[in-house]
């Protein structure tokens, strides 16, 4: 189902507004995101694998902030869900929440690559 994609995997208008309309800065931020996202996702996966609620909360919160800069609602909501599970120490659904986050990040990746290339 591609409907969520049409809900904006990435909202360029929001992203641009967060950098005061500076498209070069936005491009730079997208490049930084692409460089840092793999290690951020590794931290989330490691926290989930260790079943460490504080680490799940912390790593998901960090990633949520990163994707939030770009108006990436799906990824932001997925990271928030994982963050909340960690905060509450409710790890029963953490694997499912991680899958949702990975899917959202996977969908976001091409948009970020496009943003990182455009000026």
GUNU-283823 format. One record per residue: z, y negated, x of N, C-alpha, C, O in turn; residue number from 1. Coordinates in Angstrom, 2 decimals. Each point is the difference from the previous one (the first is absolute). Layout:
// residues N
      n_z      n_y      n_x     ca_z     ca_y     ca_x      c_z      c_y      c_x      o_z      o_y      o_x  seq
        Z        Y        X        Z        Y        X        Z        Y        X        Z        Y        X  NUM
...
//
This chain:
// residues 119
      n_z      n_y      n_x     ca_z     ca_y     ca_x      c_z      c_y      c_x      o_z      o_y      o_x  seq
     0.00     1.18     0.85     0.00    -1.18    -0.85     0.00    -1.24     0.89     0.91    -0.18     0.82    1
    -1.91    -0.68    -0.95    -0.11    -1.19     0.83     0.54    -1.25    -0.65    -0.10    -1.08     0.57    2
     0.68     1.19    -1.75     0.50    -1.16    -0.70     0.98    -0.84     0.81    -0.12    -1.22     0.01    3
     1.10     1.84     0.69     0.93    -0.82     0.79    -0.70    -0.84     1.06     0.46    -1.09     0.33    4
    -1.59     1.58     0.21    -0.73    -0.79     0.98    -0.45    -1.33    -0.59    -0.03    -1.02     0.69    5
    -0.30     1.04    -1.96    -0.45    -1.21    -0.64     1.16    -0.94    -0.28    -0.20    -1.17    -0.31    6
     1.41     1.68     0.40     1.19    -0.82    -0.16     0.29    -0.74     1.30     1.01    -0.69     0.10    7
    -1.87     0.81     0.85     0.08    -0.68     1.29     0.90     0.74     0.96     1.23    -0.10    -0.04    8
    -1.87     0.83     0.91     0.69     0.65     1.10     0.54    -1.09     0.91     1.07     0.13     0.61    9
    -1.83    -1.22    -0.54     0.35    -1.14     0.83    -0.46    -1.25    -0.75    -1.14    -0.04    -0.47   10
     1.98    -0.95     0.34    -0.38    -1.24    -0.68    -0.23    -1.08     1.04     0.94    -0.60     0.52   11
    -2.21     0.37    -0.22    -0.35    -0.96     1.06     0.49    -1.40    -0.31     0.39    -0.75     0.90   12
    -0.41     0.37    -2.17     0.47    -1.34    -0.38     1.49    -0.15     0.31     0.42    -1.03     0.53   13
     0.36     2.05    -0.87     1.44    -0.05     0.31     0.20    -0.02     1.51     0.78    -0.79     0.52   14
    -1.50     1.67     0.17     0.14     0.08     1.45    -0.34    -1.34     0.65     0.71    -0.46     0.89   15
    -1.79    -0.16    -1.34    -0.42    -1.28     0.56     1.01    -1.09    -0.32     0.26    -0.87     0.83   16
     0.30     0.90    -2.03     0.99    -1.02    -0.37     1.26     0.13     0.85     0.67    -1.00     0.27   17
    -0.33     2.21     0.15     1.21     0.21     0.80    -0.14    -0.56     1.42     1.00    -0.19     0.70   18
    -2.24    -0.08    -0.29    -0.21    -0.58     1.33    -0.57    -1.42    -0.11    -0.63    -0.50     0.93   19
     0.86    -0.12    -2.06    -0.43    -1.38    -0.19    -1.51    -0.19     0.07    -0.48    -1.06     0.38   20
    -0.27     2.10    -0.76    -1.45    -0.09    -0.01    -0.65     0.19     1.36    -1.22    -0.17     0.13   21
     1.98     0.51     0.86    -0.51     0.17     1.37    -0.59     1.41     0.15     0.72     0.96     0.24   22
    -2.03    -0.85    -0.39    -0.65     1.31     0.03     0.08     0.67     1.37     0.07     1.22     0.10   23
    -0.07    -2.02     0.97     0.13     0.59     1.33     1.38     0.61     0.20     0.13     1.07     0.60   24
     0.90    -1.74    -1.11     1.35     0.54     0.09     0.10     1.29    -0.82     0.64     0.97     0.42   25
    -1.26    -0.98    -1.58     0.01     1.20    -0.85    -0.69     1.16     0.71     0.47     1.14    -0.05   26
    -1.58    -1.43     0.70    -0.72     1.03     0.76     0.90     0.56     1.11     0.05     1.21     0.21   27
     0.64    -2.10     0.47     0.92     0.41     1.07     1.13     0.87    -0.54     0.37     1.02     0.59   28
     0.19    -1.43    -1.73     1.07     0.77    -0.62    -0.48     1.39    -0.42     0.74     0.98     0.12   29
    -1.96    -0.90    -0.60    -0.57     1.29    -0.39    -0.16     0.89     1.22     0.27     1.20    -0.06   30
    -0.70    -1.78     1.18    -0.14     0.78     1.23     1.36     0.52     0.46     0.13     1.15     0.42   31
     0.88    -2.00    -0.49     1.36     0.41     0.39     0.49     1.11    -0.92     0.59     0.98     0.45   32
    -0.84    -1.14    -1.75     0.41     1.03    -0.96    -0.64     1.34     0.37     0.68     1.03     0.01   33
    -1.97    -1.05     0.28    -0.71     1.24     0.34     0.57     0.65     1.26     0.02     1.22     0.12   34
     0.43    -2.04     0.81     0.60     0.52     1.24     1.39     0.59    -0.26     0.37     1.02     0.58   35
     0.40    -1.67    -1.46     1.39     0.40    -0.21     0.20     1.03    -1.11     1.00     0.71    -0.01   36
    -1.93    -0.63    -0.91     0.17     0.90    -1.14     0.22     1.46     0.39     0.88     0.64    -0.57   37
    -1.63    -0.09     1.53     0.25     1.40     0.35     1.44     0.26     0.46     0.59     1.02    -0.39   38
    -0.01    -1.90     1.19     1.38     0.22     0.44     0.98    -0.24    -1.15     1.03     0.66    -0.06   39
    -1.34    -1.58    -0.84     0.86    -0.21    -1.16    -0.02     1.24    -0.90     1.05     0.42    -0.50   40
    -2.22     0.15     0.30    -0.10     1.21    -0.83     0.69     1.17     0.69     0.63     0.83    -0.67   41
    -0.73    -0.75     1.99     0.70     1.06     0.74     1.51    -0.12    -0.21     0.69     1.01    -0.17   42
    -0.19    -2.23     0.20     1.44    -0.23    -0.22     0.40     0.45    -1.41     1.06     0.61    -0.18   43
    -1.89    -0.91    -0.80     0.29     0.42    -1.38    -0.01     1.52    -0.09     0.92     0.60    -0.54   44
    -1.97     0.02     1.08    -0.11     1.46    -0.05     1.18     0.67     0.71     0.54     0.99    -0.50   45
    -0.16    -1.52     1.65     1.12     0.57     0.76     1.30    -0.11    -0.79     0.81     0.93    -0.02   46
    -0.60    -2.07    -0.62     1.21    -0.21    -0.80     0.04     0.98    -1.17     1.05     0.56    -0.32   47
    -2.21    -0.37    -0.32    -0.08     0.94    -1.12     0.27     1.41     0.49     0.76     0.74    -0.61   48
    -1.39    -0.35     1.72     0.16     1.35     0.54     1.46     0.26     0.38     0.50     1.11    -0.16   49
     0.17    -2.14     0.67     1.40     0.14     0.41     0.96    -0.08    -1.19     1.19     0.27     0.12   50
    -1.74    -0.65    -1.27     0.81    -0.19    -1.20     1.14    -0.99     0.28     1.15     0.21    -0.39   51
    -1.52    -1.30     1.07     0.95    -1.05     0.36    -0.19    -1.18    -0.95    -0.94    -0.77     0.16   52
     1.81     0.63    -1.16    -0.20    -1.03    -1.02    -0.05    -1.42     0.56    -0.80    -0.81    -0.46   53
     1.65     0.49     1.43     0.00    -1.36     0.58    -1.31    -0.27     0.73    -0.55    -1.10    -0.10   54
     0.06     2.09     0.84    -1.26    -0.17     0.73    -1.17    -0.08    -0.97    -0.95    -0.75     0.24   55
     0.98     1.52    -1.33    -1.04    -0.08    -1.03    -0.02    -1.42    -0.57    -1.06    -0.62    -0.10   56
     2.23     0.12    -0.27     0.09    -1.34    -0.57    -0.54    -1.05     0.98    -0.82    -0.84    -0.38   57
     1.29     0.90     1.62    -0.38    -0.99     1.02    -1.50     0.03     0.31    -0.65    -1.04     0.02   58
     0.12     2.22     0.21    -1.41     0.10     0.39    -0.92    -0.37    -1.16    -1.03    -0.64     0.20   59
     1.39     1.05    -1.41    -0.82    -0.34    -1.17     0.08    -1.50    -0.27    -1.00    -0.62    -0.38   60
     2.16     0.03     0.56     0.17    -1.44    -0.20    -0.89    -0.78     0.97    -0.66    -0.97    -0.39   61
     0.64     1.39     1.63    -0.82    -0.66     1.01    -1.49     0.07    -0.37    -0.72    -1.00     0.08   62
     0.28     2.17    -0.49    -1.40     0.17    -0.38    -0.32    -0.80    -1.26    -1.09    -0.57    -0.12   63
     2.03     0.52    -0.81    -0.19    -0.77    -1.23    -0.28    -1.47     0.32    -0.87    -0.62    -0.61   64
     1.62     0.08     1.55    -0.21    -1.38     0.40    -1.38    -0.21     0.61    -0.65    -1.01    -0.26   65
     0.23     1.95     1.06    -1.31    -0.11     0.65    -1.14    -0.01    -1.01    -0.89    -0.85     0.07   66
     0.91     1.78    -1.00    -1.09     0.06    -0.98     0.10    -1.12    -1.02    -1.01    -0.42    -0.58   67
     2.22    -0.07     0.35     0.20    -1.09    -0.95    -0.70    -1.27     0.42    -0.41    -0.80    -0.85   68
     0.27     0.59     2.15    -0.70    -1.18     0.50    -1.45    -0.06    -0.46    -0.61    -1.07     0.00   69
     0.06     2.21    -0.37    -1.42     0.07    -0.34    -0.25     0.18    -1.50    -1.13     0.24    -0.41   70
     2.16    -0.34    -0.38    -0.18     0.20    -1.44    -0.43     1.42    -0.32    -0.72     0.24    -0.97   71
     1.15     0.70     1.80    -0.35     1.42    -0.17     1.03     0.64    -0.95     0.91     0.70     0.44   72
    -1.08    -0.96    -1.71     0.99     0.36    -1.01     0.29     1.49    -0.05     1.17     0.40    -0.06   73
    -2.20     0.44     0.10     0.22     1.44    -0.08     0.86     0.49     1.16     0.96     0.75    -0.20   74
    -1.30    -1.17     1.40     0.75     0.42     1.18     1.40    -0.59    -0.02     0.97     0.66     0.38   75
    -0.86    -1.90    -0.83     1.31    -0.64    -0.06     0.92     0.72    -1.00     1.17     0.23     0.29   76
    -1.71     0.13    -1.45     0.80     0.71    -1.00     0.39     1.39     0.49     1.12     0.46    -0.25   77
    -2.03     0.20     0.94     0.30     1.34     0.53     1.10    -0.08     1.06     0.90     0.84     0.04   78
    -0.97    -1.85     0.82     1.03    -0.19     1.03     1.33    -0.36    -0.64     1.05     0.47     0.44   79
    -1.08    -1.30    -1.48     1.22    -0.37    -0.71     0.66     1.22    -0.63     1.22     0.15     0.06   80
    -2.02     0.72    -0.66     0.55     1.21    -0.63     0.72     0.85     1.05     1.09     0.51    -0.25   81
    -1.71    -0.36     1.41     0.61     0.78     1.08     1.26    -0.69     0.51     1.01     0.65     0.26   82
    -1.07    -1.95    -0.10     1.16    -0.78     0.44     1.18     0.20    -0.96     1.13     0.20     0.44   83
    -1.40    -0.26    -1.73     1.06     0.16    -1.00     0.61     1.41     0.03     1.21     0.16    -0.16   84
    -2.06     0.84     0.36     0.53     1.37     0.11     0.95     0.10     1.18     1.07     0.61    -0.10   85
    -1.45    -1.21     1.22     0.86     0.01     1.17     1.29    -0.76    -0.25     1.08     0.46     0.37   86
    -1.19    -1.62    -1.00     1.18    -0.82    -0.26     1.00     0.74    -0.88     1.21    -0.09     0.20   87
    -1.74     0.83    -1.18     0.88     0.73    -0.93     0.42     1.36     0.56     0.86     0.68    -0.57   88
    -1.48    -0.29     1.69     0.31     1.31     0.56    -0.54     1.14    -0.86     0.50     1.12     0.06   89
    -1.52    -1.42    -0.86    -0.60     1.00    -0.90    -1.27     0.53     0.65    -1.09    -0.52    -0.23   90
     1.23     1.54     1.03    -1.12     0.48     0.79    -0.76     1.16    -0.65    -0.90     0.57     0.62   91
     1.25    -0.20    -1.84    -0.69     1.12    -0.66    -1.49    -0.29    -0.17    -0.83     0.90     0.15   92
     0.49    -2.15    -0.47    -1.40    -0.37    -0.26    -0.66    -0.70     1.18    -1.06    -0.59    -0.15   93
     1.69     0.65     1.30    -0.48    -0.76     1.14    -1.37     0.50     0.51    -0.81    -0.81     0.47   94
     0.55     2.11    -0.57    -1.30     0.51     0.46    -1.13    -0.51    -0.89    -1.07    -0.37     0.49   95
     1.31     0.36    -1.78    -0.99    -0.52    -0.94    -0.23    -1.50     0.22    -1.14    -0.48    -0.04   96
     2.22    -0.25     0.27    -0.11    -1.43     0.24    -0.75    -0.27     1.31    -0.79    -0.95     0.08   97
     1.03     1.78     0.92    -0.72    -0.14     1.26    -1.48     0.25    -0.20    -0.84    -0.71     0.55   98
     0.51     1.72    -1.34    -1.41     0.29    -0.29    -0.66    -1.21    -0.67    -1.13    -0.36     0.34   99
     1.83    -0.25    -1.29    -0.55    -1.18    -0.69    -0.24    -1.14     1.00    -1.02    -0.69    -0.07  100
     1.96     0.50     0.98    -0.14    -1.05     1.00    -1.17     0.30     0.94    -0.81    -0.88     0.30  101
     0.72     2.11     0.15    -1.11     0.36     0.89    -1.34    -0.21    -0.69    -0.95    -0.47     0.63  102
     0.86     0.83    -1.91    -1.23    -0.19    -0.75    -0.35    -1.49    -0.11    -1.15    -0.39     0.18  103
     2.15    -0.43    -0.48    -0.23    -1.45    -0.13    -0.44    -0.60     1.33    -0.90    -0.84     0.04  104
     1.53     1.27     1.06    -0.37    -0.51     1.33    -1.41     0.46     0.35    -0.79    -0.75     0.57  105
     0.47     1.99    -0.92    -1.34     0.53     0.25    -1.05    -0.85    -0.73    -1.06    -0.29     0.56  106
     1.33    -0.09    -1.77    -0.93    -0.84    -0.77    -0.05    -1.42     0.54    -1.04    -0.66    -0.08  107
     2.14     0.19     0.64     0.07    -1.35     0.54    -0.74    -0.13     1.33    -0.54    -1.07     0.31  108
     0.51     2.13     0.46    -0.56    -0.03     1.36    -1.40    -0.63     0.09    -0.19    -0.92     0.80  109
    -0.79     1.37    -1.61    -1.34    -0.60     0.12    -0.02    -1.49    -0.34    -0.76    -0.76     0.59  110
     1.58     0.36    -1.55     0.10    -1.41    -0.36     0.55    -0.82     1.16    -0.49    -1.10     0.28  111
     1.49     1.64     0.39     0.59    -0.70     1.14    -0.98    -0.07     1.15    -0.08    -1.01     0.70  112
    -0.68     2.08    -0.50    -1.00     0.00     1.08    -1.06    -1.05    -0.28    -0.45    -0.70     0.91  113
     0.05     0.58    -2.16    -0.96    -1.02    -0.40     0.57    -1.40     0.23    -0.69    -0.88     0.52  114
     1.92     0.69    -0.90     0.66    -1.30     0.16     0.15    -0.34     1.48    -0.15    -1.15     0.39  115
     0.43     2.14     0.42     0.18    -0.23     1.44    -1.32    -0.38     0.69     0.00    -0.64     1.05  116
    -1.11     1.02    -1.66    -1.32    -0.29     0.58    -0.55    -1.34    -0.46    -0.76    -0.65     0.73  117
     1.13     0.23    -1.92    -0.59    -1.22    -0.57     0.70    -1.24     0.52     1.19     0.01     0.33  118
    -1.96    -1.08    -0.28     0.60    -1.30     0.43    -0.21    -0.99    -1.11     0.42    -1.15     0.13  119
//
